[in-house]
Amino acid sequence: MVHCHKRETAPGPALKGPLAALLASLFLVISLMLVPAPVRAFSLGLEPVSGKVGSTIKIPAFCQYGSGDYRIYWGEDDQLIQKGTVDSKGCSPIYFTVPETQRGKHIVTLEIGSKSWSRDFTVTASITLDVKTGSPGSLVTIQGNGFEEREGEIFITFDGSRTAQDIEANSKGAWTYKLEVPSKGRGSHSISAAGASTPSQEVGNENFEIRPAIEVKPSSGWVGRVVNVSGCGFALNEPHIAVSYDDVIVKSGLTADDSGTWQTSFSIPPSAKGSHKLDAHGSISPDDEVTDVTFTVAPGIHVEQAAHKLGEAIHVGDSLVVTGIGYENNETRIMVMFDGVKIVDNIQADAQGSWSAQFSIPETGFGDHSITAYGDATRSTDVAEFTILVSPDLSINPDSGAVGDSMVLTGHGFGSNEALTFIYNFKKLDLSASADFKGNFNMSFQPPAGSSGPHTLTVMDGEGAADSVTLTIESNPPQAPSLTAPEDGAEYGFFDSEPVAFSWSAVEDSSGVTYTLEISPEDGFKGDLISRQDLEKPLYHLPRNERPSFGLYFWRVKAVDLAGNVSAWSETRTLEFSGSNLIGPGLISLAVLVIIILIIWRIRVVSKKGGWKLDSDSDS
């Protein structure tokens, strides 16, 4: 409840009429002027009113807002991004940087004392590159800002083609990606990005300048070492490219492909120990634009087979030639080490620091083995190891023979103490053997039954070492058998219960033999043929239940050795069956049945006449 009380004043004239109304209006105006300005009145001047994260924004004519301490706030949550003091005598603008935030509109507020001024600022998506130039294969870090909060499906384009994708922004719309520069020609290229909600038109392009570069592999070695040099970032299809070593051209006439790349190789020319400059230039790319690389010449060794079997496998017992280059002049007491064990010593270099020696590979297992060399002035650590791969070597003696012959199988260079697997004609054999601690083995081997001709025997171990030999199984057919029984024209009746015994002469063959018997009602051995194969003995008994129907039959035999070689057929003989094995037993059964019926009938007749009577009864 409002209580109004009359205030007692000194007597005086009362204000009435228009004058009172005028004073009341004046009082209201003064009161309103004393009220603070409303917070965040959209009256702040910004130049510009939109931009990307990290851009500098200007608040012009700052003196119009007053003087004293100021604060600049960002966003709805009033993030303080800058503060300071402004002198009332000056009227210089204030600059601030757009903080990391997601794209879209954000409120910028300037506060001085109890007054504040605000304006909307629109953040647009953008990308920045940590470097603006580089060669193909180099890395450029791309920083994305002003994307949507947690925006996904962000991808990067290089000259309009996607080179990275599935990038996700953080809660402030920022992300980072290290991009490997693709293989492109020299010059300016555009990099951009876009996301599920952010178009590439808003992000815009950042230019990246590709400059030509070269690479040498290896980057160190000995004089005479063949090195590979590759170039990238040259002009597309650029011709007349040349490579120089210490400013002397060692390769020329090269042409880049349609992506600005090329490659070549050359041997390091005679040069002193230390670093040497490699450079390249073309008809468009000058050598001062191409970044130099260096090749370091150091003492080194080179190993090759004495028989110059370039590229062939190296086995235990092979003779190798070791050549040393870049040693001290006339250096003495140089020794060669194989897996750390001295194998050649007392070698002396010539006046140019070169030398050579020869040795045979000792017994050792499968795999990589190191060869090093050092002397009085050259330490072992100064010389890079030369690595050779010792491969397994398999031999068989003799390399031809018959099935079951004993052959000697010898292997070197297999895995140390490794169990061995034997494969013959792509089938695993049931053999058990292992290499010794130096990778060797020696064993007897008997070729299993199979076909004649060449066969492959492969031996492998658990480390992947494998080698094969070819052995040849004899292809001579065995002799044809000679028939012995039954005689030609022999006849067998259906009452003959014994099996028919077929026999022939035994055939001797180094591979061992089996026999095939054929019985046919036709001289050409067609039609209903009885055939018995893989008979191990020169004998076969044809059981009574296997006899054919009665008639004239022809029979013959051939031998097949265990290598698959087949003899000619023996001569053909005949034999005759006067009844079949089905009719004979049938008639006998019928006769027995008739006799049984007659006996039963006789018993029944006698019984009807009063039965049988003994002679003693009749006498009485």
C-alpha positions in Angstrom: 0.0 0.0 0.0 1.3 3.4 -1.0 1.0 6.1 1.6 1.2 9.7 0.5 2.0 12.5 3.1 1.7 16.2 2.6 5.1 17.8 3.0 5.2 21.0 5.0 7.0 23.9 3.3 7.6 27.5 3.9 4.8 29.7 2.7 5.3 31.1 -0.8 3.7 31.6 -4.0 2.5 28.4 -5.7 3.5 27.4 -9.4 0.6 26.9 -11.5 -0.3 26.5 -15.1 2.1 26.3 -18.1 5.2 27.2 -16.0 4.7 24.1 -13.8 4.3 21.8 -16.9 7.5 23.3 -18.4 9.5 22.7 -15.2 8.3 19.1 -15.0 9.3 18.4 -18.7 12.8 19.9 -18.0 13.2 17.7 -15.0 12.3 14.6 -17.0 14.9 15.4 -19.7 17.7 16.0 -17.2 16.8 12.7 -15.4 17.0 10.8 -18.7 20.4 12.3 -19.5 21.7 11.1 -16.2 20.6 7.5 -16.9 23.6 5.3 -18.3 23.4 4.3 -22.0 21.9 0.8 -22.5 24.4 -2.1 -22.8 25.2 -3.5 -26.2 23.6 -0.9 -28.3 24.4 -1.9 -31.8 26.5 1.2 -32.5 30.1 -0.1 -32.6 32.0 0.7 -35.7 34.0 -2.2 -37.2 36.1 -2.3 -40.4 35.5 -4.8 -41.9 32.4 -6.5 -40.4 33.4 -10.0 -41.6 36.6 -12.0 -42.0 38.5 -15.1 -41.0 40.0 -16.2 -37.8 43.3 -14.4 -37.2 42.5 -11.4 -39.3 43.0 -7.9 -37.9 39.8 -5.8 -37.3 39.8 -2.0 -36.8 37.6 0.1 -34.5 37.9 3.5 -36.1 37.7 7.0 -34.5 38.0 5.6 -31.0 37.8 9.0 -29.3 34.1 9.2 -30.0 33.6 6.4 -27.4 35.4 8.3 -24.6 38.6 7.7 -22.8 40.0 5.5 -20.1 40.3 1.8 -19.7 38.6 -0.3 -22.3 37.8 -4.0 -22.8 36.8 -5.8 -25.9 34.6 -8.9 -25.5 33.8 -11.6 -28.1 30.7 -13.7 -28.5 27.6 -14.3 -26.4 29.7 -15.6 -23.5 31.6 -12.3 -23.3 35.1 -13.8 -23.9 37.6 -11.0 -23.0 40.0 -10.8 -26.0 41.7 -7.5 -25.5 42.0 -4.6 -22.9 44.0 -1.4 -22.6 43.8 2.3 -22.0 42.9 5.1 -24.4 44.1 8.8 -24.0 41.4 11.4 -24.3 43.7 13.6 -26.3 44.2 11.0 -29.0 41.7 9.6 -31.5 43.7 6.6 -32.9 41.8 3.5 -33.9 42.1 0.3 -32.0 42.9 -3.0 -33.7 42.1 -6.5 -32.4 42.5 -10.1 -33.8 39.6 -12.4 -34.5 40.0 -15.3 -32.1 39.6 -19.0 -32.9 35.9 -19.7 -33.2 33.4 -21.4 -35.5 31.9 -19.8 -38.6 28.9 -17.5 -38.5 27.8 -14.3 -36.6 29.5 -13.3 -33.3 28.9 -10.2 -31.2 31.9 -7.8 -30.6 31.4 -5.6 -27.6 33.5 -2.5 -26.6 33.2 -1.5 -23.0 34.5 1.7 -21.4 33.5 2.3 -17.8 29.8 1.5 -17.6 29.1 2.1 -21.2 29.3 -0.5 -24.0 28.9 -0.6 -27.8 28.3 -3.8 -29.9 28.3 -5.0 -33.5 27.8 -8.3 -35.2 30.9 -9.8 -36.9 30.6 -12.7 -39.4 33.5 -15.3 -39.3 34.2 -17.1 -42.5 36.1 -20.4 -42.9 39.7 -20.3 -44.0 42.9 -22.2 -44.3 46.5 -21.2 -43.7 49.8 -23.0 -44.8 52.9 -23.1 -42.7 55.0 -23.0 -45.8 54.3 -21.5 -49.2 56.9 -23.3 -51.2 58.2 -26.9 -51.4 58.9 -29.8 -53.7 56.7 -33.0 -54.3 57.0 -35.3 -51.3 57.6 -32.5 -48.8 55.1 -31.8 -46.0 52.9 -28.7 -45.6 50.8 -28.2 -42.4 47.4 -26.9 -43.2 45.5 -25.1 -40.5 41.7 -24.8 -40.9 39.7 -22.3 -38.9 36.2 -20.9 -38.9 34.5 -24.2 -39.8 31.3 -25.5 -38.0 31.6 -26.8 -34.5 32.7 -30.5 -34.7 32.1 -30.4 -38.5 33.0 -33.7 -40.2 33.6 -34.9 -43.7 36.2 -32.1 -44.2 38.4 -32.7 -47.3 41.4 -31.0 -48.8 41.9 -30.4 -52.5 45.1 -29.8 -54.4 44.5 -28.2 -57.8 40.8 -29.2 -57.4 41.5 -32.9 -56.7 40.9 -34.5 -53.3 44.2 -35.4 -51.6 42.9 -35.9 -48.0 39.5 -36.4 -46.5 37.5 -37.5 -43.4 39.0 -34.6 -41.3 36.9 -33.4 -38.3 37.0 -30.0 -36.7 37.1 -29.4 -33.0 34.6 -27.5 -30.8 35.8 -24.2 -32.1 35.7 -25.2 -35.8 39.5 -25.6 -36.1 41.6 -28.6 -37.5 45.1 -29.3 -38.6 46.4 -31.7 -41.3 49.9 -32.5 -42.5 49.7 -32.9 -46.3 52.4 -34.6 -48.4 52.8 -32.5 -51.5 51.7 -34.6 -54.5 53.8 -35.1 -57.6 53.1 -32.0 -59.7 55.1 -29.8 -62.0 56.8 -26.6 -61.0 54.8 -23.4 -60.5 51.8 -22.2 -58.5 49.2 -24.6 -57.3 46.0 -24.0 -55.4 45.1 -25.7 -52.1 41.5 -25.5 -50.7 39.2 -27.3 -48.3 35.5 -27.9 -47.7 33.3 -29.8 -45.2 29.8 -31.1 -44.8 28.5 -27.6 -44.1 31.3 -25.4 -45.3 31.6 -24.8 -49.1 35.0 -24.5 -50.7 33.9 -21.1 -52.2 33.8 -19.6 -48.7 37.2 -21.1 -47.8 38.9 -19.9 -50.9 42.3 -21.0 -52.2 45.9 -20.8 -50.8 48.7 -20.8 -53.4 51.6 -23.2 -53.0 54.7 -22.9 -55.1 56.3 -26.1 -56.3 60.0 -25.9 -56.9 62.1 -28.6 -58.5 64.2 -30.9 -56.3 66.5 -33.9 -56.7 67.2 -36.9 -54.5 70.2 -39.3 -54.6 70.1 -42.9 -53.3 72.3 -43.9 -51.6 73.7 -40.6 -50.4 77.1 -42.0 -49.5 79.4 -44.8 -50.8 82.5 -45.4 -52.7 83.9 -44.3 -56.0 82.3 -46.3 -58.8 79.1 -46.9 -56.8 76.1 -46.7 -59.0 73.6 -44.3 -57.5 70.0 -43.4 -58.5 69.1 -39.8 -59.0 65.5 -38.7 -59.3 64.0 -35.3 -59.9 60.5 -34.0 -59.2 58.8 -30.6 -59.5 60.3 -29.8 -62.8 58.1 -28.5 -65.6 55.7 -30.9 -67.2 57.6 -32.8 -70.0 60.6 -30.5 -69.5 63.4 -31.5 -71.9 67.2 -31.3 -71.9 67.6 -32.1 -68.2 71.2 -32.7 -67.1 72.8 -33.9 -63.8 76.1 -32.6 -62.6 78.6 -33.9 -60.0 80.9 -31.2 -58.6 79.7 -29.0 -61.5 80.7 -31.6 -64.1 77.8 -33.0 -66.1 77.6 -36.8 -65.6 74.2 -37.4 -67.2 72.3 -35.4 -69.9 69.5 -35.7 -72.4 66.8 -36.5 -69.8 63.1 -35.5 -70.1 60.6 -35.1 -67.4 57.2 -36.9 -67.6 53.8 -35.4 -67.6 54.0 -35.0 -63.8 57.4 -33.2 -63.8 59.4 -36.2 -62.6 62.4 -38.1 -64.0 65.1 -40.5 -62.8 68.5 -41.8 -63.9 71.6 -43.5 -62.6 75.3 -43.0 -62.9 78.6 -44.3 -61.3 80.4 -42.0 -58.9 83.5 -40.7 -60.7 86.9 -40.6 -59.1 86.8 -38.2 -56.3 88.3 -37.5 -52.9 86.9 -38.6 -49.6 84.2 -36.2 -48.3 81.1 -34.4 -49.6 80.4 -33.7 -53.2 77.7 -31.6 -54.8 75.0 -32.9 -57.0 72.8 -30.6 -59.0 70.5 -30.6 -62.0 69.0 -28.2 -64.5 66.7 -28.3 -67.6 65.6 -26.1 -70.4 63.1 -24.4 -68.0 64.4 -25.0 -64.5 67.7 -23.3 -63.8 70.2 -25.0 -61.5 70.0 -22.2 -59.0 66.3 -23.0 -58.5 67.0 -26.7 -57.8 68.1 -27.5 -54.3 71.5 -29.1 -54.2 72.1 -32.5 -52.6 75.4 -34.0 -51.5 77.0 -37.4 -51.9 79.6 -38.4 -49.4 82.6 -40.4 -50.6 83.9 -42.8 -48.0 86.1 -45.9 -48.0 84.1 -48.7 -49.3 84.2 -52.2 -50.6 82.4 -53.9 -53.4 81.8 -57.6 -53.7 81.0 -59.6 -56.9 81.3 -63.2 -58.0 84.6 -64.1 -59.5 82.8 -65.8 -62.4 81.0 -62.6 -63.1 77.6 -64.3 -62.8 75.9 -60.9 -62.3 72.5 -61.3 -60.6 72.8 -65.0 -60.0 72.3 -66.6 -56.6 75.4 -66.9 -54.3 76.1 -70.3 -52.8 78.5 -71.8 -50.3 81.8 -72.4 -52.1 81.4 -69.7 -54.7 84.5 -67.5 -55.3 84.0 -63.8 -54.5 86.2 -60.8 -55.4 86.3 -58.0 -52.9 87.5 -54.5 -54.1 88.4 -51.7 -51.8 88.3 -48.0 -52.8 89.0 -44.8 -51.0 91.4 -46.2 -48.5 94.6 -44.5 -47.5 97.4 -44.4 -50.1 99.5 -47.5 -49.9 97.6 -48.6 -46.7 98.9 -51.9 -45.4 97.7 -54.9 -43.3 94.2 -54.7 -44.7 92.0 -57.7 -43.8 88.7 -59.0 -45.0 86.1 -60.2 -42.5 83.2 -62.6 -43.2 80.5 -62.3 -40.5 83.3 -60.9 -38.2 85.7 -63.7 -38.9 89.0 -63.0 -40.7 89.0 -64.7 -44.1 91.8 -62.8 -46.0 94.6 -60.7 -44.5 97.9 -58.9 -45.4 96.4 -56.9 -48.3 98.1 -53.6 -49.3 96.3 -50.8 -51.1 97.9 -49.0 -54.1 98.8 -45.3 -54.4 95.2 -44.4 -55.1 94.0 -46.3 -52.0 92.5 -49.2 -54.0 93.0 -53.0 -53.6 91.3 -56.3 -54.3 91.2 -59.8 -52.9 89.5 -63.1 -53.6 88.0 -65.8 -51.3 85.5 -68.6 -51.3 82.3 -68.5 -49.2 82.8 -70.8 -46.2 80.1 -73.2 -45.0 77.3 -71.1 -43.6 73.5 -71.0 -43.3 70.9 -69.3 -45.4 70.4 -65.5 -45.2 72.3 -62.2 -45.1 76.0 -62.2 -44.3 78.3 -59.2 -43.8 81.6 -58.6 -45.5 83.9 -55.8 -44.1 87.5 -54.7 -44.5 89.8 -52.5 -42.5 93.5 -51.8 -42.2 96.2 -49.7 -40.4 94.5 -46.4 -41.2 91.0 -47.3 -42.0 88.8 -48.4 -39.1 86.0 -50.9 -39.5 83.5 -48.3 -38.6 84.7 -46.1 -41.5 83.7 -48.7 -44.1 80.1 -49.6 -44.7 79.3 -53.4 -44.6 78.6 -55.2 -47.8 75.8 -57.6 -47.4 75.4 -60.7 -49.5 72.6 -63.2 -49.5 73.7 -66.8 -49.3 71.1 -69.0 -51.0 70.6 -72.8 -50.5 72.3 -75.1 -53.0 70.9 -78.6 -53.7 72.5 -81.4 -55.7 71.8 -85.0 -56.4 74.1 -87.8 -57.5 73.4 -89.5 -59.8 70.8 -87.3 -61.3 69.1 -90.1 -63.3 68.1 -93.7 -62.6 65.2 -95.9 -61.9 62.4 -95.8 -59.3 63.8 -97.0 -56.0 67.5 -96.4 -56.9 69.6 -95.0 -54.2 70.8 -91.4 -54.9 72.8 -89.1 -52.7 71.1 -85.8 -51.9 73.4 -83.0 -50.7 72.4 -79.5 -49.5 74.3 -76.4 -48.4 73.2 -72.9 -47.3 70.0 -74.0 -45.6 68.8 -72.6 -42.2 71.0 -73.6 -39.3 69.4 -76.7 -37.5 66.3 -76.3 -39.5 63.9 -79.2 -40.2 63.6 -79.9 -43.9 60.5 -80.6 -46.1 60.8 -82.6 -49.3 58.5 -82.0 -52.3 58.5 -84.4 -55.2 56.4 -83.5 -58.2 54.4 -81.0 -56.0 53.6 -83.7 -53.4 55.1 -83.7 -49.9 57.2 -86.8 -49.2 57.2 -88.6 -45.8 60.8 -88.0 -45.1 62.5 -86.6 -42.0 65.8 -84.7 -42.0 67.4 -81.5 -40.7 70.3 -79.3 -41.7 73.2 -79.1 -39.3 74.3 -75.9 -37.5 76.1 -74.7 -40.7 73.0 -75.3 -42.9 74.4 -78.6 -44.5 72.8 -82.0 -44.9 73.7 -85.2 -46.8 71.3 -88.1 -47.2 70.2 -91.1 -49.3 67.1 -90.6 -51.5 65.1 -93.2 -53.4 62.7 -91.8 -56.1 59.2 -93.0 -55.4 56.9 -94.6 -58.0 55.8 -92.3 -60.7 56.2 -91.6 -64.4 59.3 -91.7 -66.4 61.2 -88.6 -67.5 62.3 -85.5 -65.6 61.0 -84.8 -62.1 61.5 -81.9 -59.8 62.6 -82.5 -56.2 62.4 -79.4 -53.9 63.9 -79.1 -50.4 62.8 -76.2 -48.1 63.2 -75.2 -44.5 61.1 -73.3 -42.1 62.9 -70.0 -42.8 61.9 -70.0 -46.5 65.2 -71.2 -47.9 64.5 -73.6 -50.8 66.2 -75.1 -53.8 65.3 -77.7 -56.4 67.0 -80.3 -58.5 65.9 -82.2 -61.6 66.3 -86.0 -61.7 65.4 -88.2 -64.7 63.7 -91.5 -64.3 64.5 -94.1 -66.9 62.0 -94.5 -69.7 62.9 -98.0 -71.0 59.8 -100.2 -71.2 60.1 -103.7 -69.7 60.1 -106.9 -71.8 56.8 -108.5 -72.6 55.9 -111.5 -70.4 55.7 -115.1 -71.8 52.5 -117.0 -71.1 52.9 -120.4 -69.3 49.5 -121.5 -68.2 46.8 -122.4 -69.1 47.9 -123.9 -72.4 46.4 -122.5 -75.6 42.9 -124.0 -76.2 42.5 -125.3 -72.6 38.8 -126.2 -71.8 37.1 -125.9 -68.4 33.7 -127.5 -67.7 31.1 -126.3 -65.3 31.8 -129.2 -62.9 35.4 -127.9 -62.5 35.3 -126.3 -59.1 39.0 -125.2 -58.9 39.9 -121.6 -59.9 41.5 -121.1 -63.3 45.2 -120.5 -62.7 46.8 -118.0 -65.1 50.6 -117.7 -65.0 53.4 -116.2 -67.1 57.1 -115.5 -66.9 58.5 -113.0 -64.4 59.9 -109.8 -65.9 63.0 -108.1 -64.5 63.2 -104.3 -64.5 65.3 -101.8 -62.5 62.2 -99.9 -61.5 60.2 -103.0 -60.5 57.0 -104.1 -62.3 53.4 -105.0 -61.9 51.2 -106.9 -64.4 47.9 -106.4 -66.2 45.8 -109.5 -67.2 43.0 -109.2 -69.8 40.3 -111.8 -70.7 37.9 -111.0 -73.6 35.3 -112.9 -75.7 36.7 -111.1 -78.8 40.1 -111.4 -80.4 40.4 -107.6 -80.4 39.8 -107.5 -76.7 36.6 -105.4 -76.8 33.2 -105.7 -75.3 32.8 -107.4 -71.9 36.4 -107.3 -70.8 37.8 -108.9 -67.6 40.8 -106.9 -66.5 43.0 -107.3 -63.5 45.7 -104.6 -63.0 48.6 -104.0 -60.6 49.2 -107.7 -60.1 52.5 -107.9 -58.2 53.2 -111.6 -59.0 53.2 -113.4 -62.4 50.2 -115.4 -61.3 46.4 -114.9 -61.0 43.7 -117.3 -59.9 40.3 -116.6 -61.5 37.7 -117.7 -58.9 34.8 -119.9 -60.1 32.3 -117.2 -59.3 34.2 -114.8 -61.6 34.2 -117.1 -64.6 32.4 -115.7 -67.7 29.6 -117.5 -69.5 30.5 -120.6 -71.6 32.2 -120.0 -74.8 35.6 -119.2 -76.3 37.8 -116.5 -74.7 41.1 -114.8 -75.4 43.7 -113.8 -72.8 47.0 -111.9 -72.7 49.4 -110.1 -70.2 51.6 -107.1 -70.2 54.2 -105.7 -67.7 54.2 -102.1 -66.3 57.2 -100.8 -64.4 56.9 -98.4 -61.5 58.1 -95.5 -63.7 55.0 -96.0 -65.9 56.8 -97.6 -68.8 54.6 -100.3 -70.4 55.8 -103.4 -72.2 54.2 -104.9 -75.3 51.4 -107.4 -74.8 52.3 -111.0 -74.6 51.1 -113.5 -77.2 47.3 -114.2 -77.1 46.0 -117.6 -76.0 42.5 -119.0 -76.0 40.6 -121.0 -73.4 37.0 -122.4 -73.5 34.4 -122.6 -70.8 31.8 -125.4 -71.5 29.2 -124.0 -69.1 28.8 -121.0 -67.0 29.3 -120.8 -63.4 25.7 -120.1 -63.0 24.1 -123.0 -65.0 26.3 -125.8 -63.5 25.5 -125.1 -59.9 21.8 -124.6 -60.9 21.5 -128.1 -62.4 23.2 -129.6 -59.4 20.8 -127.9 -57.1 17.8 -129.0 -59.2 18.9 -132.6 -59.1 19.3 -132.5 -55.3 15.9 -131.0 -55.0 14.3 -133.8 -57.2 16.0 -136.5 -55.1 14.7 -134.9 -51.9 11.2 -134.8 -53.3 11.4 -138.5 -54.4 12.5 -139.5 -50.9 9.7 -137.6 -49.3 7.2 -139.1 -51.7 8.4 -142.7 -51.1 8.1 -142.2 -47.3 4.5 -141.1 -47.6 3.6 -144.1 -49.9 5.1 -146.6 -47.5 3.4 -145.0 -44.6 0.0 -145.3 -46.2 0.5 -149.1 -46.8 1.1 -149.8 -43.2 4.7 -148.7 -42.7 7.9 -150.6 -42.8 8.0 -154.2 -41.4 11.1 -156.0 -40.1 12.0 -159.5 -41.5 11.8 -161.0 -37.9 8.2 -159.9 -37.7 7.3 -161.6 -40.9 9.0 -164.8 -39.8 6.9 -164.9 -36.7 
